[in-house]
Amino acid sequence: MEKMRMESKDITAANIEKIGALFPNCMTETIDEYGKIKKATVPKNLSAEQQKAIDDFISSGELPKRVDDFFVKAINALLKGFEPVVIDSEDLMAKLEQIPPMDEASFKAKVSELISAYAKGKDAGKLRIVVKRKESEV
């Protein structure tokens, strides 16, 4: 007889992944104190009803049959509060090319310094970094 695992499924992480797939520009990744990349969490500015509407949308993967004002406001509330930091891809590449050869830990520290410089003065909990190419490169 198999034993049951007595732990709950982490649906929060799965929902964050689904939000990232649906709205890639609203997700952010941060580096924790151990140097590991983690996904940003969904803003806490949603009412219970809005959170349920978003959760239903994410779990079904489809828009509601009727996209009403309430649903649009829930999506806007979800996206509200994210603070974009737009980084020019050429500028980022130029700065990366200036980094001399080094070990992995030193390289991660240098990249972290670059990101910190771009994000200076911004709220890390609301931050999203977007690397953009010039329209001519797309």
C-alpha positions as CSV (number, residue, x, y, z in Angstrom):
1,M,0.0,0.0,0.0
2,E,1.3,3.4,-0.9
3,K,1.5,6.1,1.7
4,M,-0.1,9.4,1.1
5,R,2.1,12.5,1.0
6,M,0.8,14.8,3.6
7,E,1.7,18.1,1.9
8,S,-0.2,20.5,-0.1
9,K,0.5,21.3,-3.7
10,D,2.2,24.7,-4.3
11,I,-0.4,26.3,-6.6
12,T,1.0,29.8,-6.0
13,A,4.2,29.0,-7.9
14,A,2.2,27.4,-10.7
15,N,-0.1,30.4,-11.0
16,I,2.8,32.8,-11.1
17,E,4.3,30.8,-14.0
18,K,0.9,30.9,-15.8
19,I,0.7,34.7,-15.2
20,G,4.2,35.0,-16.6
21,A,3.2,33.0,-19.7
22,L,0.1,35.2,-20.3
23,F,1.7,38.5,-19.4
24,P,5.4,38.2,-19.9
25,N,6.0,41.9,-19.6
26,C,4.5,42.2,-16.1
27,M,6.7,39.5,-14.5
28,T,10.0,40.2,-12.9
29,E,12.8,38.0,-11.7
30,T,15.0,39.0,-8.7
31,I,18.1,37.5,-7.3
32,D,17.8,36.4,-3.6
33,E,20.5,36.7,-1.0
34,Y,21.9,33.3,-2.1
35,G,22.2,34.4,-5.7
36,K,19.3,32.3,-6.9
37,I,16.8,33.7,-9.4
38,K,13.2,33.9,-8.1
39,K,10.0,35.0,-9.8
40,A,8.2,38.1,-8.4
41,T,4.9,37.6,-6.7
42,V,1.6,38.9,-7.8
43,P,0.8,42.3,-6.3
44,K,-1.3,42.3,-3.2
45,N,-3.5,45.1,-4.4
46,L,-6.4,42.8,-5.6
47,S,-9.6,42.4,-3.8
48,A,-10.7,38.8,-3.1
49,E,-13.2,38.9,-6.0
50,Q,-10.5,40.3,-8.4
51,Q,-8.1,37.6,-7.2
52,K,-10.7,34.9,-7.8
53,A,-11.4,36.3,-11.3
54,I,-7.6,36.2,-12.1
55,D,-7.2,32.7,-10.6
56,D,-10.1,31.4,-12.7
57,F,-8.7,33.0,-15.8
58,I,-5.3,31.5,-15.1
59,S,-6.5,28.0,-14.3
60,S,-8.8,27.9,-17.4
61,G,-6.3,29.5,-19.7
62,E,-9.2,31.2,-21.5
63,L,-10.8,34.6,-21.3
64,P,-14.2,34.6,-19.6
65,K,-17.2,34.2,-21.9
66,R,-18.1,37.8,-21.1
67,V,-15.2,40.2,-20.6
68,D,-16.9,42.8,-18.5
69,D,-15.7,46.0,-16.8
70,F,-15.0,44.0,-13.6
71,F,-12.6,41.6,-15.3
72,V,-10.8,44.5,-17.1
73,K,-10.4,46.3,-13.8
74,A,-9.1,43.1,-12.2
75,I,-6.4,42.8,-14.9
76,N,-5.6,46.5,-14.6
77,A,-5.3,46.1,-10.8
78,L,-3.0,43.1,-11.4
79,L,-0.7,45.2,-13.6
80,K,-0.9,48.3,-11.5
81,G,2.1,49.0,-9.4
82,F,4.7,47.3,-11.5
83,E,7.5,49.8,-12.2
84,P,9.2,49.1,-15.5
85,V,12.9,49.7,-16.0
86,V,13.6,49.6,-19.7
87,I,17.1,48.7,-20.6
88,D,18.4,49.3,-24.2
89,S,19.9,46.0,-25.4
90,E,22.9,47.8,-27.1
91,D,23.7,49.6,-23.8
92,L,23.5,46.4,-21.8
93,M,25.7,44.5,-24.3
94,A,28.3,47.3,-24.3
95,K,28.5,47.1,-20.5
96,L,28.7,43.3,-20.5
97,E,31.5,43.4,-23.1
98,Q,33.5,45.6,-20.8
99,I,33.6,42.9,-18.1
100,P,36.9,41.1,-18.1
101,P,37.2,37.3,-17.8
102,M,36.4,36.1,-14.2
103,D,35.0,33.2,-12.3
104,E,31.2,32.6,-12.0
105,A,30.7,34.1,-8.6
106,S,32.5,37.3,-9.6
107,F,30.6,37.5,-12.9
108,K,27.2,37.1,-11.1
109,A,28.3,39.9,-8.7
110,K,29.2,42.2,-11.7
111,V,25.9,41.5,-13.4
112,S,24.1,42.1,-10.1
113,E,25.9,45.5,-9.9
114,L,24.7,46.4,-13.4
115,I,21.1,45.5,-12.6
116,S,21.3,47.5,-9.4
117,A,22.6,50.5,-11.3
118,Y,19.6,50.3,-13.7
119,A,17.1,49.8,-10.8
120,K,18.6,52.4,-8.5
121,G,15.9,54.2,-6.6
122,K,13.1,51.8,-7.6
123,D,11.1,49.6,-5.3
124,A,12.5,46.0,-5.9
125,G,9.1,44.5,-5.0
126,K,7.4,46.3,-7.8
127,L,10.2,46.3,-10.3
128,R,10.2,44.7,-13.7
129,I,13.1,44.8,-16.0
130,V,12.5,44.9,-19.8
131,V,15.4,44.6,-22.2
132,K,14.3,46.3,-25.5
133,R,15.9,46.3,-28.9
134,K,15.6,49.3,-31.1
135,E,12.7,49.0,-33.6
136,S,15.1,48.7,-36.4
137,E,16.5,45.5,-34.9
138,V,13.2,43.7,-34.5
